[in-house]
Amino acid sequence: MLFSFGTGYNEIKEVLAMTFQLNADGELLLKQLKSLRSKMADEALVPVYFIFSNNSLLDMIIKLPKTKEEMLMVERVGEKGYNRYGEPFLKLINEFTKTHTPPFHEGKPFKKPYRSFLNKKGRELFQGLSLIREEIAKRNNMEPSALIDDQTITNLIVLLPFTREEFIRIIGVRKDTRELYMDVFLEFICVFTNHQKERYYHIANDFPEEFFISKNQAERFVYKDYQTASEIAKALSELNNANKLIKATDITRRIKKYDCYYNDPFGHIIITDAGYKFGLVKEERTGKKGKHYEVVLYNKEAQKKIVNWFIKDIYKI
Protein backbone atom coordinates (compact mmCIF):
# COMPACT_ATOMS: atom_id res chain seq x y z
CA MET A 1 0.00 0.00 0.00
CA LEU A 2 1.50 3.32 -1.09
CA PHE A 3 0.41 6.68 0.25
CA SER A 4 1.30 10.31 -0.32
CA PHE A 5 3.08 12.29 2.36
CA GLY A 6 -0.07 14.29 3.07
CA THR A 7 -2.10 11.14 3.60
CA GLY A 8 0.58 9.70 5.87
CA TYR A 9 0.57 12.82 8.03
CA ASN A 10 -3.18 12.51 8.57
CA GLU A 11 -2.85 8.80 9.33
CA ILE A 12 -0.19 9.26 11.96
CA LYS A 13 -2.30 11.73 13.92
CA GLU A 14 -5.06 9.13 14.05
CA VAL A 15 -3.26 5.83 14.52
CA LEU A 16 -0.40 6.95 16.76
CA ALA A 17 -2.47 9.17 19.05
CA MET A 18 -3.16 7.87 22.55
CA THR A 19 -6.84 6.87 22.64
CA PHE A 20 -7.34 7.96 26.22
CA GLN A 21 -7.48 11.18 28.19
CA LEU A 22 -6.42 12.14 31.69
CA ASN A 23 -9.12 12.94 34.21
CA ALA A 24 -8.87 15.88 36.62
CA ASP A 25 -6.63 13.98 39.06
CA GLY A 26 -4.50 12.77 36.17
CA GLU A 27 -4.00 16.31 34.93
CA LEU A 28 -3.03 17.36 38.46
CA LEU A 29 -0.50 14.52 38.75
CA LEU A 30 0.95 15.35 35.34
CA LYS A 31 1.33 18.99 36.40
CA GLN A 32 3.17 17.93 39.57
CA LEU A 33 5.43 15.53 37.65
CA LYS A 34 6.31 18.26 35.14
CA SER A 35 6.98 20.71 37.97
CA LEU A 36 9.35 18.20 39.62
CA ARG A 37 11.04 17.57 36.28
CA SER A 38 11.57 21.30 35.70
CA LYS A 39 13.04 21.74 39.18
CA MET A 40 15.46 18.83 38.72
CA ALA A 41 16.44 20.06 35.25
CA ASP A 42 17.22 23.52 36.62
CA GLU A 43 19.34 22.05 39.41
CA ALA A 44 21.22 19.78 36.99
CA LEU A 45 21.53 22.54 34.35
CA VAL A 46 20.05 20.29 31.64
CA PRO A 47 16.95 20.53 29.41
CA VAL A 48 13.80 18.94 30.86
CA TYR A 49 13.80 16.18 28.24
CA PHE A 50 17.15 14.97 29.64
CA ILE A 51 15.24 13.96 32.80
CA PHE A 52 12.17 12.16 31.42
CA SER A 53 10.12 12.74 28.27
CA ASN A 54 6.43 13.68 28.27
CA ASN A 55 5.65 10.15 27.04
CA SER A 56 7.45 8.73 30.08
CA LEU A 57 5.46 10.97 32.43
CA LEU A 58 2.18 9.85 30.83
CA ASP A 59 3.23 6.22 31.13
CA MET A 60 3.99 6.79 34.83
CA ILE A 61 0.42 8.02 35.30
CA ILE A 62 -0.92 4.94 33.54
CA LYS A 63 1.28 2.37 35.31
CA LEU A 64 1.59 4.15 38.71
CA PRO A 65 4.85 2.37 39.67
CA LYS A 66 5.38 1.69 43.36
CA THR A 67 8.88 0.19 43.24
CA LYS A 68 12.10 0.57 41.28
CA GLU A 69 11.34 -2.61 39.37
CA GLU A 70 7.95 -1.26 38.28
CA MET A 71 9.49 2.11 37.42
CA LEU A 72 11.92 0.38 35.05
CA MET A 73 8.91 -0.92 33.12
CA VAL A 74 7.83 2.66 32.32
CA GLU A 75 8.38 3.71 28.71
CA ARG A 76 11.99 4.91 28.16
CA VAL A 77 13.01 4.68 31.83
CA GLY A 78 16.26 2.75 32.05
CA GLU A 79 18.59 1.80 34.89
CA LYS A 80 20.84 4.80 34.29
CA GLY A 81 17.96 7.29 34.13
CA TYR A 82 16.33 5.83 37.22
CA ASN A 83 19.53 5.98 39.26
CA ARG A 84 19.95 9.64 38.37
CA TYR A 85 16.37 10.92 38.59
CA GLY A 86 13.88 8.15 39.37
CA GLU A 87 13.51 8.17 43.17
CA PRO A 88 11.83 11.62 43.51
CA PHE A 89 9.28 10.72 40.82
CA LEU A 90 8.54 7.41 42.51
CA LYS A 91 8.06 9.17 45.84
CA LEU A 92 5.76 11.79 44.32
CA ILE A 93 3.56 9.14 42.67
CA ASN A 94 3.32 7.08 45.87
CA GLU A 95 2.38 10.14 47.92
CA PHE A 96 -0.18 11.25 45.33
CA THR A 97 -1.95 7.86 45.31
CA LYS A 98 -2.40 8.05 49.10
CA THR A 99 -4.80 10.99 48.70
CA HIS A 100 -6.24 10.33 45.23
CA THR A 101 -7.99 7.23 43.90
CA PRO A 102 -6.77 5.77 40.58
CA PRO A 103 -7.17 5.30 37.70
CA PHE A 104 -6.23 8.81 36.65
CA HIS A 105 -7.32 8.45 33.03
CA GLU A 106 -10.31 7.40 30.97
CA GLY A 107 -10.05 4.81 28.22
CA LYS A 108 -6.92 2.88 27.29
CA PRO A 109 -3.78 3.78 25.37
CA PHE A 110 -3.36 2.37 21.88
CA LYS A 111 -2.75 -1.34 22.49
CA LYS A 112 0.37 -1.80 20.36
CA PRO A 113 2.51 1.36 20.57
CA TYR A 114 6.06 1.90 19.36
CA ARG A 115 7.97 -1.15 18.11
CA SER A 116 5.08 -3.64 18.55
CA PHE A 117 2.93 -1.28 16.46
CA LEU A 118 5.27 -1.91 13.53
CA ASN A 119 5.28 -4.85 11.13
CA LYS A 120 8.40 -6.94 10.45
CA LYS A 121 9.98 -4.49 7.98
CA GLY A 122 9.07 -1.61 10.25
CA ARG A 123 10.80 -3.24 13.21
CA GLU A 124 13.92 -3.80 11.10
CA LEU A 125 13.93 -0.11 10.18
CA PHE A 126 13.32 0.80 13.83
CA GLN A 127 16.36 -1.26 14.84
CA GLY A 128 18.55 0.44 12.24
CA LEU A 129 17.47 3.94 13.25
CA SER A 130 17.95 3.03 16.92
CA LEU A 131 21.54 1.91 16.27
CA ILE A 132 22.24 5.24 14.57
CA ARG A 133 20.67 7.06 17.52
CA GLU A 134 22.77 5.12 20.04
CA GLU A 135 26.01 5.78 18.15
CA ILE A 136 25.32 9.53 17.90
CA ALA A 137 24.30 9.68 21.57
CA LYS A 138 27.44 7.78 22.63
CA ARG A 139 29.70 10.18 20.73
CA ASN A 140 27.99 13.15 22.38
CA ASN A 141 27.76 11.61 25.89
CA MET A 142 23.99 11.85 26.09
CA GLU A 143 20.98 9.59 26.62
CA PRO A 144 19.69 8.14 23.29
CA SER A 145 16.10 9.14 24.14
CA ALA A 146 17.26 12.72 24.66
CA LEU A 147 18.38 12.81 21.03
CA ILE A 148 15.22 11.27 19.59
CA ASP A 149 12.69 9.11 21.47
CA ASP A 150 10.98 5.88 20.41
CA GLN A 151 7.70 7.49 19.37
CA THR A 152 9.52 9.96 17.11
CA ILE A 153 11.38 7.06 15.47
CA THR A 154 7.99 5.42 14.95
CA ASN A 155 6.72 8.66 13.40
CA LEU A 156 9.66 8.56 10.99
CA ILE A 157 8.82 5.00 10.00
CA VAL A 158 5.14 5.78 9.37
CA LEU A 159 5.81 8.92 7.34
CA LEU A 160 9.14 7.87 5.74
CA PRO A 161 10.58 11.30 4.97
CA PHE A 162 12.92 11.36 1.97
CA THR A 163 13.68 15.10 1.97
CA ARG A 164 14.62 17.74 4.52
CA GLU A 165 11.28 19.46 3.96
CA GLU A 166 9.43 16.28 4.92
CA PHE A 167 11.74 15.54 7.86
CA ILE A 168 11.17 18.88 9.62
CA ARG A 169 7.40 18.23 9.65
CA ILE A 170 7.75 15.03 11.68
CA ILE A 171 6.08 15.21 15.08
CA GLY A 172 8.67 15.09 17.88
CA VAL A 173 11.81 16.02 15.91
CA ARG A 174 13.67 18.71 17.83
CA LYS A 175 15.45 21.61 16.19
CA ASP A 176 18.96 20.55 17.22
CA THR A 177 18.34 17.01 15.91
CA ARG A 178 17.20 18.42 12.57
CA GLU A 179 20.20 20.67 12.14
CA LEU A 180 22.93 18.29 13.33
CA TYR A 181 21.82 14.75 12.44
CA MET A 182 18.92 14.98 9.97
CA ASP A 183 20.95 13.89 6.94
CA VAL A 184 22.19 10.74 8.69
CA PHE A 185 18.66 9.54 9.44
CA LEU A 186 17.39 10.57 6.00
CA GLU A 187 20.14 8.67 4.20
CA PHE A 188 19.43 5.49 6.12
CA ILE A 189 15.67 5.70 5.49
CA CYS A 190 16.20 6.30 1.76
CA VAL A 191 18.60 3.37 1.40
CA PHE A 192 16.44 1.01 3.49
CA THR A 193 13.22 1.77 1.59
CA ASN A 194 14.80 2.24 -1.84
CA HIS A 195 12.81 5.50 -1.98
CA GLN A 196 9.49 3.61 -1.90
CA LYS A 197 6.81 4.75 0.57
CA GLU A 198 5.14 1.61 1.84
CA ARG A 199 3.21 0.81 5.01
CA TYR A 200 5.62 -0.46 7.66
CA TYR A 201 3.07 -0.54 10.47
CA HIS A 202 -0.09 -2.36 11.49
CA ILE A 203 -3.58 -0.90 11.25
CA ALA A 204 -6.33 -1.78 13.72
CA ASN A 205 -7.65 -4.68 11.61
CA ASP A 206 -4.21 -6.31 11.65
CA PHE A 207 -4.63 -7.22 15.32
CA PRO A 208 -6.55 -10.25 16.59
CA GLU A 209 -9.63 -9.97 18.79
CA GLU A 210 -8.75 -9.28 22.42
CA PHE A 211 -7.84 -12.40 24.37
CA PHE A 212 -8.60 -12.75 28.06
CA ILE A 213 -9.20 -15.34 30.77
CA SER A 214 -11.05 -15.18 34.07
CA LYS A 215 -9.44 -15.32 37.50
CA ASN A 216 -10.76 -18.84 37.98
CA GLN A 217 -9.20 -19.94 34.70
CA ALA A 218 -5.92 -18.26 35.65
CA GLU A 219 -5.78 -20.32 38.86
CA ARG A 220 -5.61 -23.45 36.72
CA PHE A 221 -2.49 -22.29 34.87
CA VAL A 222 0.35 -24.74 35.47
CA TYR A 223 3.53 -22.85 36.34
CA LYS A 224 6.89 -24.43 35.55
CA ASP A 225 10.44 -23.45 36.40
CA TYR A 226 10.95 -22.11 32.87
CA GLN A 227 8.72 -21.90 29.80
CA THR A 228 8.99 -20.35 26.35
CA ALA A 229 6.48 -17.78 25.07
CA SER A 230 5.02 -20.49 22.81
CA GLU A 231 4.46 -22.83 25.75
CA ILE A 232 2.87 -20.07 27.82
CA ALA A 233 0.62 -19.03 24.90
CA LYS A 234 -0.50 -22.62 24.34
CA ALA A 235 -1.30 -23.11 28.03
CA LEU A 236 -3.28 -19.84 28.15
CA SER A 237 -5.23 -20.72 25.00
CA GLU A 238 -6.24 -24.07 26.50
CA LEU A 239 -7.74 -22.24 29.49
CA ASN A 240 -10.00 -20.06 27.33
CA ASN A 241 -13.49 -21.55 26.92
CA ALA A 242 -14.41 -19.25 24.02
CA ASN A 243 -11.89 -20.96 21.74
CA LYS A 244 -9.94 -17.74 21.26
CA LEU A 245 -6.25 -18.29 20.77
CA ILE A 246 -3.25 -16.28 21.82
CA LYS A 247 0.04 -16.51 19.95
CA ALA A 248 3.57 -16.35 21.25
CA THR A 249 4.03 -13.09 19.32
CA ASP A 250 1.23 -11.50 21.39
CA ILE A 251 3.45 -12.08 24.43
CA THR A 252 6.83 -11.23 22.90
CA ARG A 253 5.54 -7.99 21.38
CA ARG A 254 4.52 -6.75 24.79
CA ILE A 255 7.75 -7.99 26.37
CA LYS A 256 9.78 -6.11 23.72
CA LYS A 257 7.65 -3.01 24.27
CA TYR A 258 8.99 -2.97 27.81
CA ASP A 259 12.56 -3.22 26.44
CA CYS A 260 13.09 -6.58 28.16
CA TYR A 261 15.14 -7.94 25.26
CA TYR A 262 16.04 -7.31 21.65
CA ASN A 263 17.96 -8.90 18.80
CA ASP A 264 21.29 -7.41 17.80
CA PRO A 265 22.23 -6.97 14.10
CA PHE A 266 23.62 -10.54 14.08
CA GLY A 267 20.37 -12.04 15.37
CA HIS A 268 21.64 -12.75 18.89
CA ILE A 269 19.24 -12.25 21.79
CA ILE A 270 20.24 -9.50 24.20
CA ILE A 271 18.37 -9.48 27.52
CA THR A 272 18.33 -6.06 29.21
CA ASP A 273 18.45 -5.27 32.94
CA ALA A 274 14.68 -4.80 32.81
CA GLY A 275 14.39 -8.25 31.22
CA TYR A 276 16.41 -9.97 33.93
CA LYS A 277 14.30 -8.22 36.58
CA PHE A 278 11.15 -9.36 34.81
CA GLY A 279 12.37 -12.95 34.93
CA LEU A 280 13.85 -13.67 31.51
CA VAL A 281 16.82 -15.92 30.77
CA LYS A 282 18.47 -16.93 27.52
CA GLU A 283 19.17 -20.53 26.54
CA GLU A 284 21.08 -21.94 23.58
CA ARG A 285 19.53 -24.93 21.89
CA THR A 286 20.40 -27.22 19.01
CA GLY A 287 17.95 -27.91 16.19
CA LYS A 288 17.30 -31.20 14.38
CA LYS A 289 19.93 -30.40 11.77
CA GLY A 290 22.55 -29.50 14.37
CA LYS A 291 22.07 -25.76 13.99
CA HIS A 292 22.41 -23.72 17.19
CA TYR A 293 19.82 -21.11 18.08
CA GLU A 294 18.80 -19.04 21.11
CA VAL A 295 15.46 -18.88 22.91
CA VAL A 296 14.05 -16.68 25.67
CA LEU A 297 12.74 -18.52 28.72
CA TYR A 298 10.41 -17.10 31.37
CA ASN A 299 10.75 -18.09 35.04
CA LYS A 300 7.76 -18.59 37.35
CA GLU A 301 7.62 -14.92 38.38
CA ALA A 302 7.58 -13.84 34.74
CA GLN A 303 4.87 -16.40 33.98
CA LYS A 304 2.71 -14.98 36.77
CA LYS A 305 3.07 -11.45 35.39
CA ILE A 306 2.14 -12.60 31.89
CA VAL A 307 -0.92 -14.51 33.11
CA ASN A 308 -2.06 -11.38 34.96
CA TRP A 309 -1.92 -9.40 31.72
CA PHE A 310 -4.76 -11.47 30.31
CA ILE A 311 -7.07 -11.65 33.33
CA LYS A 312 -10.14 -9.64 32.38
CA ASP A 313 -10.61 -8.32 35.92
CA ILE A 314 -7.12 -6.82 36.01
CA TYR A 315 -6.24 -3.73 34.01
CA LYS A 316 -2.52 -3.84 33.48
CA ILE A 317 -0.55 -2.24 30.67
C-alpha positions in Angstrom: 0.0 0.0 0.0 1.5 3.3 -1.1 0.4 6.7 0.3 1.3 10.3 -0.3 3.1 12.3 2.4 -0.1 14.3 3.1 -2.1 11.1 3.6 0.6 9.7 5.9 0.6 12.8 8.0 -3.2 12.5 8.6 -2.8 8.8 9.3 -0.2 9.3 12.0 -2.3 11.7 13.9 -5.1 9.1 14.0 -3.3 5.8 14.5 -0.4 6.9 16.8 -2.5 9.2 19.1 -3.2 7.9 22.5 -6.8 6.9 22.6 -7.3 8.0 26.2 -7.5 11.2 28.2 -6.4 12.1 31.7 -9.1 12.9 34.2 -8.9 15.9 36.6 -6.6 14.0 39.1 -4.5 12.8 36.2 -4.0 16.3 34.9 -3.0 17.4 38.5 -0.5 14.5 38.8 0.9 15.4 35.3 1.3 19.0 36.4 3.2 17.9 39.6 5.4 15.5 37.6 6.3 18.3 35.1 7.0 20.7 38.0 9.3 18.2 39.6 11.0 17.6 36.3 11.6 21.3 35.7 13.0 21.7 39.2 15.5 18.8 38.7 16.4 20.1 35.3 17.2 23.5 36.6 19.3 22.0 39.4 21.2 19.8 37.0 21.5 22.5 34.3 20.1 20.3 31.6 17.0 20.5 29.4 13.8 18.9 30.9 13.8 16.2 28.2 17.2 15.0 29.6 15.2 14.0 32.8 12.2 12.2 31.4 10.1 12.7 28.3 6.4 13.7 28.3 5.7 10.2 27.0 7.4 8.7 30.1 5.5 11.0 32.4 2.2 9.8 30.8 3.2 6.2 31.1 4.0 6.8 34.8 0.4 8.0 35.3 -0.9 4.9 33.5 1.3 2.4 35.3 1.6 4.2 38.7 4.9 2.4 39.7 5.4 1.7 43.4 8.9 0.2 43.2 12.1 0.6 41.3 11.3 -2.6 39.4 7.9 -1.3 38.3 9.5 2.1 37.4 11.9 0.4 35.1 8.9 -0.9 33.1 7.8 2.7 32.3 8.4 3.7 28.7 12.0 4.9 28.2 13.0 4.7 31.8 16.3 2.7 32.0 18.6 1.8 34.9 20.8 4.8 34.3 18.0 7.3 34.1 16.3 5.8 37.2 19.5 6.0 39.3 19.9 9.6 38.4 16.4 10.9 38.6 13.9 8.1 39.4 13.5 8.2 43.2 11.8 11.6 43.5 9.3 10.7 40.8 8.5 7.4 42.5 8.1 9.2 45.8 5.8 11.8 44.3 3.6 9.1 42.7 3.3 7.1 45.9 2.4 10.1 47.9 -0.2 11.2 45.3 -1.9 7.9 45.3 -2.4 8.1 49.1 -4.8 11.0 48.7 -6.2 10.3 45.2 -8.0 7.2 43.9 -6.8 5.8 40.6 -7.2 5.3 37.7 -6.2 8.8 36.6 -7.3 8.5 33.0 -10.3 7.4 31.0 -10.1 4.8 28.2 -6.9 2.9 27.3 -3.8 3.8 25.4 -3.4 2.4 21.9 -2.7 -1.3 22.5 0.4 -1.8 20.4 2.5 1.4 20.6 6.1 1.9 19.4 8.0 -1.2 18.1 5.1 -3.6 18.6 2.9 -1.3 16.5 5.3 -1.9 13.5 5.3 -4.9 11.1 8.4 -6.9 10.4 10.0 -4.5 8.0 9.1 -1.6 10.3 10.8 -3.2 13.2 13.9 -3.8 11.1 13.9 -0.1 10.2 13.3 0.8 13.8 16.4 -1.3 14.8 18.6 0.4 12.2 17.5 3.9 13.2 18.0 3.0 16.9 21.5 1.9 16.3 22.2 5.2 14.6 20.7 7.1 17.5 22.8 5.1 20.0 26.0 5.8 18.1 25.3 9.5 17.9 24.3 9.7 21.6 27.4 7.8 22.6 29.7 10.2 20.7 28.0 13.1 22.4 27.8 11.6 25.9 24.0 11.9 26.1 21.0 9.6 26.6 19.7 8.1 23.3 16.1 9.1 24.1 17.3 12.7 24.7 18.4 12.8 21.0 15.2 11.3 19.6 12.7 9.1 21.5 11.0 5.9 20.4 7.7 7.5 19.4 9.5 10.0 17.1 11.4 7.1 15.5 8.0 5.4 14.9 6.7 8.7 13.4 9.7 8.6 11.0 8.8 5.0 10.0 5.1 5.8 9.4 5.8 8.9 7.3 9.1 7.9 5.7 10.6 11.3 5.0 12.9 11.4 2.0 13.7 15.1 2.0 14.6 17.7 4.5 11.3 19.5 4.0 9.4 16.3 4.9 11.7 15.5 7.9 11.2 18.9 9.6 7.4 18.2 9.7 7.8 15.0 11.7 6.1 15.2 15.1 8.7 15.1 17.9 11.8 16.0 15.9 13.7 18.7 17.8 15.5 21.6 16.2 19.0 20.5 17.2 18.3 17.0 15.9 17.2 18.4 12.6 20.2 20.7 12.1 22.9 18.3 13.3 21.8 14.7 12.4 18.9 15.0 10.0 20.9 13.9 6.9 22.2 10.7 8.7 18.7 9.5 9.4 17.4 10.6 6.0 20.1 8.7 4.2 19.4 5.5 6.1 15.7 5.7 5.5 16.2 6.3 1.8 18.6 3.4 1.4 16.4 1.0 3.5 13.2 1.8 1.6 14.8 2.2 -1.8 12.8 5.5 -2.0 9.5 3.6 -1.9 6.8 4.7 0.6 5.1 1.6 1.8 3.2 0.8 5.0 5.6 -0.5 7.7 3.1 -0.5 10.5 -0.1 -2.4 11.5 -3.6 -0.9 11.3 -6.3 -1.8 13.7 -7.7 -4.7 11.6 -4.2 -6.3 11.6 -4.6 -7.2 15.3 -6.6 -10.3 16.6 -9.6 -10.0 18.8 -8.7 -9.3 22.4 -7.8 -12.4 24.4 -8.6 -12.8 28.1 -9.2 -15.3 30.8 -11.0 -15.2 34.1 -9.4 -15.3 37.5 -10.8 -18.8 38.0 -9.2 -19.9 34.7 -5.9 -18.3 35.6 -5.8 -20.3 38.9 -5.6 -23.4 36.7 -2.5 -22.3 34.9 0.4 -24.7 35.5 3.5 -22.8 36.3 6.9 -24.4 35.5 10.4 -23.4 36.4 10.9 -22.1 32.9 8.7 -21.9 29.8 9.0 -20.3 26.4 6.5 -17.8 25.1 5.0 -20.5 22.8 4.5 -22.8 25.8 2.9 -20.1 27.8 0.6 -19.0 24.9 -0.5 -22.6 24.3 -1.3 -23.1 28.0 -3.3 -19.8 28.1 -5.2 -20.7 25.0 -6.2 -24.1 26.5 -7.7 -22.2 29.5 -10.0 -20.1 27.3 -13.5 -21.5 26.9 -14.4 -19.2 24.0 -11.9 -21.0 21.7 -9.9 -17.7 21.3 -6.2 -18.3 20.8 -3.3 -16.3 21.8 0.0 -16.5 19.9 3.6 -16.3 21.3 4.0 -13.1 19.3 1.2 -11.5 21.4 3.4 -12.1 24.4 6.8 -11.2 22.9 5.5 -8.0 21.4 4.5 -6.8 24.8 7.8 -8.0 26.4 9.8 -6.1 23.7 7.7 -3.0 24.3 9.0 -3.0 27.8 12.6 -3.2 26.4 13.1 -6.6 28.2 15.1 -7.9 25.3 16.0 -7.3 21.7 18.0 -8.9 18.8 21.3 -7.4 17.8 22.2 -7.0 14.1 23.6 -10.5 14.1 20.4 -12.0 15.4 21.6 -12.8 18.9 19.2 -12.3 21.8 20.2 -9.5 24.2 18.4 -9.5 27.5 18.3 -6.1 29.2 18.5 -5.3 32.9 14.7 -4.8 32.8 14.4 -8.2 31.2 16.4 -10.0 33.9 14.3 -8.2 36.6 11.1 -9.4 34.8 12.4 -13.0 34.9 13.8 -13.7 31.5 16.8 -15.9 30.8 18.5 -16.9 27.5 19.2 -20.5 26.5 21.1 -21.9 23.6 19.5 -24.9 21.9 20.4 -27.2 19.0 17.9 -27.9 16.2 17.3 -31.2 14.4 19.9 -30.4 11.8 22.5 -29.5 14.4 22.1 -25.8 14.0 22.4 -23.7 17.2 19.8 -21.1 18.1 18.8 -19.0 21.1 15.5 -18.9 22.9 14.1 -16.7 25.7 12.7 -18.5 28.7 10.4 -17.1 31.4 10.7 -18.1 35.0 7.8 -18.6 37.4 7.6 -14.9 38.4 7.6 -13.8 34.7 4.9 -16.4 34.0 2.7 -15.0 36.8 3.1 -11.5 35.4 2.1 -12.6 31.9 -0.9 -14.5 33.1 -2.1 -11.4 35.0 -1.9 -9.4 31.7 -4.8 -11.5 30.3 -7.1 -11.7 33.3 -10.1 -9.6 32.4 -10.6 -8.3 35.9 -7.1 -6.8 36.0 -6.2 -3.7 34.0 -2.5 -3.8 33.5 -0.6 -2.2 30.7 
